[in-house]
Amino acid sequence: MPKLKTKSGTKKRFRLTASGKIKRGQTAKRHGMIKRTNKQIRNKRGTTIMADVDTARVLKFFMPNA
């Protein structure tokens, strides 16, 4: 049985925290800022923790070695 590889796109998009949660960048920040309020833009800064349902899916299919 060959070794399972982590998807290369996953390595670039997600980071694993010490407690096993997944940290990801905020969505809706690529374009279209003119139509968003300043409050929305401010709140989208930095990173956030992925939902538990999505975390399980990402770990199973895209990060098998984590």
Summary of the structure (lengths in Angstrom):
residues: 66
radius of gyration: 14.9
end to end distance: 18.2
largest distance: 52.0
contacts: 125
relative contact order: 0.25
helix: 38%
strand: 15%
